Amino acid sequence: MKKYCGLLIFCYIAYSHLYAQVRFVIESLPEATPATDSIFITGTFNGWNTSDPAYLLEKQPNGQLAITLTIPELIAEYKFTRGDWLKVETGKKNEYIPNRVIAATDQNQTVVVKVENWQDLGGARSFEYLIFYYFAVAFLALILVLVSRRIFQKDISKSRLFITFNGLIIILFTGIVTYYVVNPIWQTYLIIVGQVLFFIWGPVQYLFLKSLQSKDKVTLSWFHLVPIATAVLLTLLMILLPEKVMILTTFVGASLPLNKLLMVGTGAFLVLTYVLKLTLEQRRTTEIRRQDLSFFTTLFILVNLTAAVFVLQSLFVEYIGNSRVEWVEFKFIFAVISILVWAEVYVLWRDTHFFKEKSQSYHIDSADELLSKLNVLMEKDKIYCEAELSLSRLAERIGTKSHILSKLLNEHYEQSFRDFVNAYRVAEFIELANAGSLEKLTYLGLAHEVGFNSKSTFNLAFKKITNRSPREYFKTFVM
């Protein structure tokens, strides 16, 4: 009996070794690997056939390549090719490397490998000159973020949206620069993460433009957050648990992956929704809108409309099986989006206050009454002789607000508060000087009497009004 048990155990071990299940995963490919090439595994288990369809590695949702094989040998040798011995894997310096070896000691194994180079390519890679342009756009967006504090100053709500929008631009264009310098596996990671930005792009731009058009604080709502959260969850599943969501790699139509249809298609549709919403709100509004802001908003709408329609068209092209993936996904669409950054730079170059809320004109109903009170205070009470006199204090004395008094002085006297008050002080100084006060007081002493609190302020104000210094003036005009 013991002999039979031992025999059964031996047979089980031999059987499990004989039919070991091994999963091969390629986590990194050379940067020069053409996106359209297929990767095969070849070895002693298939007679070293370099292009056997049964040994073609499948692309996973996270971009890695994988295949699960039943290895009928205890020790097997293998290599990876692109379908031909001239396209076999090599070392970092394109040198020959020995066959890879696997010992089928366990019934379920996972072997993770990196392919360093290909014999026919030797690390060669075409250079994309657009990298320089994309880097310049990202750099311009970074400058806009750095100067945002000076642009918005105390308007924290608009500042945050401005920083968020341009931060998104930085991520987008830094991502596309990175895309051109990493290997194909990491390119897929970047594409997956980039797809989430579709769901963020629409609401961020919508809120950014609404904040420029409205005095009220603009905030996020569940309508904006739910699609973003869903996209983030799906992305995490594709990256962290690719085997669980393999169904997402199935093709819809000729060559359109299901995950791309779900992510890119839905994201582009959301962008179109926000574009439509912004367009309708811009047409329905009855308030007088700044012409420059209206043009700025229209430009954003057109850019987003063009980009979204082009993305949807590219999906249709893949659906019917005529896809040029790299050109469709990046070169054109990023060139269109870059217009938004140049638009920001242009409007700020022409008007540094463009993003600030423009002051609205209003009518002062009690202007005559206020002017009358102001005249009494200045002519009769000589309130200007108070050294600590301020705009708010003078406004309080005539029963109005500071901004109304400032507007009143600008409209009726074409002067600022400081120039208005100093004109009275200089006139009083000249009158007192002509009356003989300079025989008892110095220039500075008399200046203090009429309300000036420093010599420099007095001299500047006097010269601004008379075009002469105090001493020059009294030498010219005899007292």
matplotlib code that plots the C-alpha trace (Angstrom):
import matplotlib.pyplot as plt

x = [0.0, 2.8, 4.5, 1.3, 1.0, 4.6, 4.1, 1.0, 2.8, 5.7, 3.3, 1.5, 4.8, 6.0, 2.7, 2.6, 6.2, 5.3, 2.4, 3.5, 1.5, 3.8, 2.7, 5.3, 4.9, 7.0, 7.0, 9.5, 10.3, 13.0, 12.0, 12.6, 10.0, 7.5, 4.0, 2.6, 4.9, 3.8, 5.9, 6.3, 7.9, 9.9, 11.8, 12.3, 8.6, 7.6, 10.6, 12.0, 9.2, 9.7, 6.2, 3.8, 0.4, -0.2, 2.8, 1.9, 1.9, -1.3, -1.4, -2.8, -5.1, -2.0, 0.1, 2.2, 2.5, 1.6, 1.0, 0.3, 1.8, 1.8, 5.5, 6.0, 9.6, 11.3, 13.8, 13.0, 15.0, 13.3, 13.7, 11.4, 11.3, 9.2, 8.5, 11.9, 15.4, 16.7, 14.4, 15.4, 16.0, 19.6, 21.5, 21.7, 24.6, 22.9, 25.2, 24.1, 22.5, 22.2, 18.8, 16.6, 16.0, 13.0, 12.8, 9.2, 9.3, 5.9, 2.5, 1.7, 4.5, 4.8, 7.9, 8.4, 11.1, 12.5, 13.5, 16.6, 17.1, 16.3, 19.0, 17.6, 17.1, 20.0, 18.4, 17.7, 14.8, 13.4, 13.5, 10.4, 11.0, 7.6, 9.0, 10.7, 7.4, 5.4, 8.1, 7.8, 4.0, 4.4, 7.0, 4.7, 1.9, 4.3, 5.2, 1.4, 1.0, 4.0, 2.6, -1.0, -0.6, 0.2, -2.6, -5.4, -4.0, -6.8, -9.2, -8.4, -11.3, -10.3, -6.6, -7.2, -9.1, -6.5, -3.7, -5.8, -6.4, -2.7, -1.6, -3.6, -1.9, 1.5, 0.6, -0.7, 2.3, 4.9, 3.1, 3.4, 7.1, 7.7, 5.7, 8.3, 11.3, 10.0, 9.5, 6.2, 5.0, 5.3, 3.7, 0.6, 0.7, 0.8, -2.1, -4.2, -3.6, -4.0, -7.5, -8.6, -7.7, -10.5, -13.0, -11.2, -10.6, -14.2, -15.3, -12.0, -12.3, -16.0, -15.5, -12.4, -14.3, -17.4, -15.3, -14.1, -17.6, -19.3, -18.8, -20.0, -17.8, -17.8, -17.6, -17.5, -20.6, -21.4, -22.2, -18.5, -17.0, -18.9, -17.5, -14.0, -14.2, -15.5, -12.7, -10.1, -11.5, -11.5, -7.9, -6.7, -8.3, -6.5, -3.1, -3.2, -5.5, -5.1, -6.0, -9.4, -10.4, -9.1, -12.5, -11.7, -9.0, -11.5, -12.0, -15.2, -15.3, -12.1, -9.3, -10.9, -10.3, -13.3, -11.4, -10.5, -14.1, -15.3, -12.6, -11.8, -15.3, -17.1, -14.4, -14.8, -18.5, -18.3, -16.1, -18.7, -21.4, -19.5, -18.8, -22.5, -23.4, -21.0, -22.2, -25.8, -25.1, -23.1, -25.9, -28.7, -27.0, -28.5, -25.7, -23.3, -20.3, -16.7, -15.9, -12.4, -13.7, -16.4, -13.7, -11.6, -14.5, -15.4, -11.8, -11.9, -15.2, -13.9, -10.6, -12.4, -15.0, -12.3, -10.3, -13.4, -14.8, -11.3, -11.0, -14.5, -13.5, -10.3, -12.3, -14.5, -11.4, -10.2, -13.6, -13.6, -10.0, -7.9, -6.0, -2.9, -2.8, 0.3, -0.6, -4.3, -3.9, -1.1, 0.3, -2.8, -4.9, -2.0, -1.2, -4.8, -4.9, -1.7, -3.6, -5.2, -1.9, -0.8, -4.2, -3.6, -0.1, -1.4, -4.2, -1.9, 0.7, -1.9, -3.7, -2.1, -5.5, -7.4, -8.3, -9.3, -12.9, -13.4, -15.0, -18.6, -19.7, -22.5, -24.4, -24.2, -27.7, -26.8, -23.7, -24.9, -25.6, -22.3, -20.4, -22.1, -21.1, -17.5, -17.2, -18.3, -15.7, -12.9, -13.7, -15.2, -13.9, -10.6, -10.5, -7.5, -5.3, -5.8, -2.5, -4.2, -7.1, -7.9, -10.3, -12.4, -12.5, -13.5, -16.2, -17.6, -17.8, -20.0, -22.0, -20.9, -18.6, -15.0, -15.4, -18.2, -16.2, -13.2, -15.5, -16.9, -13.5, -12.5, -15.6, -16.0, -12.4, -10.5, -8.2, -7.4, -8.1, -4.5, -4.1, -7.5, -6.5, -2.9, -4.2, -6.1, -3.0, -0.7, -3.1, -3.5, 0.3, 0.8, -2.0, -0.4, 3.1, 1.9, 0.2, 3.6, 3.6, 7.0, 8.5, 7.5, 7.7, 10.1, 8.8, 8.5, 6.8, 4.2, 3.8, 2.8, 0.3, -1.6, -1.6, 1.6, 3.3, 6.7, 9.1, 9.4, 5.6, 5.2, 8.0, 6.6, 3.0, 4.1, 6.2, 3.5, 0.9, 3.1, 5.9, 8.4, 9.9, 8.7, 11.9, 11.8, 8.2, 8.6, 11.7, 9.6, 6.4, 7.1, 5.1]
y = [0.0, 2.3, 1.6, 2.6, 5.9, 6.7, 6.0, 8.2, 11.1, 10.7, 10.7, 13.8, 15.7, 14.6, 15.5, 18.9, 19.6, 18.3, 20.6, 23.7, 26.9, 29.9, 33.4, 35.6, 39.4, 42.0, 45.1, 47.2, 47.5, 49.5, 53.0, 52.3, 49.5, 50.3, 50.6, 48.5, 45.5, 42.2, 40.6, 36.8, 34.3, 31.5, 28.6, 24.9, 24.5, 25.5, 24.5, 28.0, 29.3, 33.1, 34.0, 31.4, 33.1, 30.8, 32.4, 36.0, 38.2, 40.1, 43.7, 44.1, 47.1, 48.6, 48.4, 45.4, 42.4, 38.9, 35.3, 32.2, 28.9, 25.3, 24.3, 20.5, 20.6, 20.8, 23.4, 25.4, 28.0, 31.0, 34.5, 37.3, 38.4, 40.7, 37.8, 37.2, 36.2, 39.5, 41.2, 39.2, 40.8, 41.9, 43.5, 47.2, 47.7, 45.6, 42.7, 39.0, 37.6, 33.9, 32.3, 32.9, 29.9, 28.9, 25.9, 24.7, 23.9, 25.2, 24.6, 28.4, 30.8, 34.4, 35.6, 39.3, 40.4, 43.5, 43.6, 45.9, 46.2, 44.7, 43.5, 45.3, 48.7, 48.9, 51.6, 53.9, 56.2, 59.1, 62.5, 64.6, 68.3, 69.0, 68.2, 71.6, 73.3, 71.3, 72.0, 75.8, 75.7, 73.9, 76.5, 79.4, 77.8, 77.5, 81.2, 82.1, 80.0, 81.8, 85.3, 84.4, 85.9, 89.3, 88.9, 88.2, 89.5, 89.2, 87.2, 83.8, 81.9, 83.1, 82.6, 78.9, 78.2, 80.0, 78.0, 74.7, 75.4, 76.3, 73.4, 71.1, 72.6, 71.9, 68.3, 67.8, 69.1, 67.7, 64.4, 64.6, 65.5, 62.5, 60.3, 60.8, 59.8, 56.7, 53.1, 51.8, 50.2, 53.5, 55.3, 53.2, 54.2, 57.9, 57.4, 55.7, 58.6, 61.1, 59.8, 60.8, 64.4, 64.4, 64.2, 67.0, 69.3, 70.2, 71.3, 73.1, 75.3, 75.9, 77.0, 79.1, 81.1, 81.4, 82.9, 85.6, 86.5, 86.4, 88.4, 85.4, 82.6, 79.6, 76.2, 72.5, 70.3, 66.6, 67.1, 67.8, 65.3, 62.0, 61.5, 62.4, 59.9, 57.2, 57.7, 57.6, 54.3, 52.7, 53.9, 52.4, 49.1, 49.0, 49.8, 47.8, 44.8, 44.4, 40.7, 41.5, 43.9, 42.1, 42.5, 46.2, 45.2, 43.6, 45.5, 47.3, 47.5, 46.9, 48.2, 50.3, 49.0, 49.0, 50.9, 53.7, 54.0, 54.2, 56.7, 58.8, 58.8, 59.7, 62.3, 64.0, 63.9, 65.7, 68.4, 68.9, 69.2, 71.9, 73.7, 73.7, 74.8, 77.7, 78.7, 78.8, 80.7, 83.3, 83.8, 84.0, 86.5, 90.0, 91.7, 94.0, 91.9, 93.1, 92.7, 91.4, 88.8, 87.7, 87.1, 85.2, 83.0, 82.4, 81.4, 78.8, 77.4, 77.0, 75.4, 72.9, 72.2, 71.5, 69.3, 67.3, 66.8, 65.7, 63.1, 61.7, 61.5, 59.6, 57.1, 56.5, 56.1, 53.4, 51.8, 51.3, 50.1, 53.0, 54.3, 56.4, 56.4, 58.5, 61.4, 61.3, 61.3, 63.8, 65.9, 67.8, 67.9, 69.2, 71.9, 73.0, 73.1, 75.1, 78.0, 78.6, 79.3, 81.7, 83.4, 83.9, 85.3, 87.6, 89.2, 89.7, 91.3, 93.7, 94.3, 93.1, 93.7, 91.5, 88.7, 91.2, 92.3, 95.6, 98.3, 99.1, 102.7, 104.0, 107.3, 109.3, 110.5, 113.1, 114.6, 118.2, 117.8, 116.1, 118.7, 121.4, 119.7, 119.2, 122.9, 124.0, 121.7, 122.9, 126.6, 127.4, 124.8, 124.4, 120.7, 120.2, 121.7, 118.5, 116.5, 113.2, 113.8, 110.7, 109.8, 107.7, 110.5, 113.2, 110.8, 110.2, 114.0, 114.5, 111.4, 109.1, 106.1, 106.4, 105.0, 107.4, 110.4, 109.2, 109.0, 112.4, 114.0, 112.2, 113.3, 116.9, 118.0, 115.4, 114.9, 112.2, 112.8, 113.6, 116.1, 117.7, 118.3, 119.3, 122.0, 123.6, 123.3, 124.9, 127.8, 128.3, 128.3, 130.9, 133.1, 132.9, 133.5, 136.6, 137.7, 137.7, 134.4, 133.5, 136.3, 134.2, 130.6, 128.7, 127.1, 123.8, 125.3, 127.0, 123.8, 122.0, 124.7, 124.0, 120.3, 118.9, 116.4, 116.2, 118.4, 116.1, 115.8, 119.6, 120.2, 117.6, 118.9, 122.6, 122.0, 119.8, 122.7, 125.7, 124.2, 125.8, 125.0, 127.2, 129.3, 129.8, 130.7, 133.5, 134.9, 135.2, 136.5, 139.4, 139.1]
z = [0.0, 0.9, -2.4, -4.3, -2.3, -3.0, -6.7, -6.8, -5.2, -7.6, -10.6, -9.3, -8.9, -12.3, -13.9, -12.2, -13.5, -16.9, -17.3, -15.4, -16.1, -16.5, -17.1, -18.9, -18.5, -20.3, -18.1, -20.2, -23.9, -25.7, -26.5, -30.2, -30.4, -33.2, -31.8, -34.6, -34.1, -32.4, -29.8, -29.7, -27.3, -28.8, -27.3, -26.9, -26.1, -29.7, -31.7, -31.8, -34.1, -34.1, -35.3, -34.1, -33.5, -30.5, -28.8, -29.5, -26.3, -25.6, -24.5, -21.0, -19.9, -18.1, -21.3, -20.3, -22.6, -21.3, -22.2, -20.2, -21.4, -20.4, -20.3, -21.0, -19.8, -16.4, -17.8, -20.9, -22.9, -24.6, -26.1, -27.3, -30.9, -33.2, -35.5, -37.0, -35.9, -37.3, -34.8, -31.7, -28.3, -27.5, -24.6, -23.6, -26.1, -28.7, -27.9, -28.2, -25.0, -24.0, -24.1, -21.1, -18.9, -16.8, -14.4, -14.3, -10.6, -9.7, -11.3, -11.4, -12.0, -13.1, -14.8, -15.2, -17.7, -19.4, -23.0, -23.3, -27.1, -30.5, -32.9, -36.0, -34.2, -31.8, -29.7, -32.7, -32.3, -34.4, -32.9, -32.5, -32.9, -31.5, -28.0, -27.9, -28.7, -26.1, -23.5, -24.3, -23.8, -20.4, -19.4, -20.4, -18.3, -15.4, -15.6, -15.6, -12.4, -10.8, -11.6, -10.6, -7.2, -8.7, -11.3, -8.8, -5.6, -3.0, -5.2, -3.9, -5.6, -9.1, -8.3, -7.4, -10.6, -12.7, -11.1, -11.5, -15.2, -16.0, -13.7, -15.9, -19.0, -17.4, -16.6, -20.2, -22.0, -19.6, -20.1, -23.9, -23.6, -21.3, -23.7, -26.5, -24.3, -22.4, -23.5, -25.0, -21.7, -19.9, -22.9, -22.2, -18.5, -19.6, -22.0, -19.4, -16.9, -19.6, -20.4, -16.9, -17.8, -20.3, -17.4, -15.5, -18.5, -19.2, -15.7, -15.0, -18.1, -17.6, -13.9, -14.9, -17.6, -15.4, -12.6, -15.0, -16.0, -12.6, -9.4, -7.4, -6.2, -8.5, -6.8, -7.8, -7.5, -7.6, -11.3, -11.9, -9.4, -10.2, -13.7, -12.5, -9.6, -11.9, -14.4, -11.6, -10.3, -13.7, -14.3, -11.0, -12.0, -15.3, -13.8, -10.6, -11.6, -15.3, -15.3, -13.7, -16.4, -19.5, -21.1, -21.5, -24.1, -26.5, -29.7, -30.7, -34.5, -36.4, -34.0, -31.3, -27.7, -25.4, -22.7, -25.1, -26.2, -22.6, -21.4, -24.4, -25.9, -22.6, -21.8, -25.2, -24.9, -21.5, -23.0, -25.7, -23.0, -21.1, -24.4, -25.2, -21.7, -21.8, -25.3, -24.2, -21.1, -23.0, -25.5, -22.8, -20.5, -20.5, -18.7, -20.6, -21.2, -21.8, -25.5, -24.8, -22.3, -24.8, -27.4, -24.9, -24.0, -27.7, -28.4, -25.6, -26.9, -30.4, -29.3, -27.1, -29.8, -32.4, -30.0, -28.9, -32.4, -33.6, -30.8, -31.6, -35.2, -34.4, -32.5, -35.5, -37.7, -35.3, -35.3, -39.0, -39.0, -40.5, -37.4, -37.3, -33.5, -32.7, -35.1, -34.2, -30.4, -29.9, -32.6, -33.8, -30.7, -28.5, -31.1, -30.9, -27.1, -27.0, -28.5, -25.1, -23.4, -26.1, -25.7, -22.0, -22.6, -25.4, -23.3, -20.3, -22.5, -23.8, -20.5, -17.2, -15.5, -18.0, -15.5, -12.8, -12.4, -14.3, -12.2, -13.3, -13.9, -11.8, -11.3, -8.1, -7.4, -4.7, -6.4, -6.0, -2.4, -1.7, -3.6, -1.6, 1.7, 0.4, -0.6, 2.9, 4.6, 2.3, 1.9, 5.3, 7.8, 6.1, 6.9, 4.6, 7.4, 9.3, 8.7, 9.3, 6.8, 4.7, 2.0, 4.3, 7.0, 4.5, 3.0, 6.5, 7.1, 4.0, 4.6, 1.8, 1.0, 0.1, -3.4, -4.2, -3.0, -5.1, -8.2, -7.4, -7.3, -10.6, -12.4, -11.2, -10.5, -12.6, -9.5, -7.1, -3.4, -2.6, -5.5, -4.5, -0.9, -1.7, -4.1, -1.2, 1.1, -1.4, -2.0, 1.7, 2.1, -0.6, 1.0, 4.4, 3.1, 1.2, 4.5, 6.2, 8.0, 6.7, 8.8, 11.9, 10.5, 8.3, 5.0, 6.8, 9.8, 7.6, 5.6, 8.8, 9.6, 6.3, 6.7, 5.2, 7.5, 5.8, 3.9, 0.9, 0.5, 0.7, -1.9, -4.3, -4.1, -4.3, -7.5, -9.1, -8.7, -9.4, -11.5, -9.1, -5.8, -2.9, -2.9, -6.7, -6.5, -3.9, -5.6, -8.8, -7.3, -4.9, -1.7]

ax = plt.figure().add_subplot(projection="3d")
ax.plot(x, y, z, "-o")
ax.set_aspect("equal")
plt.show()
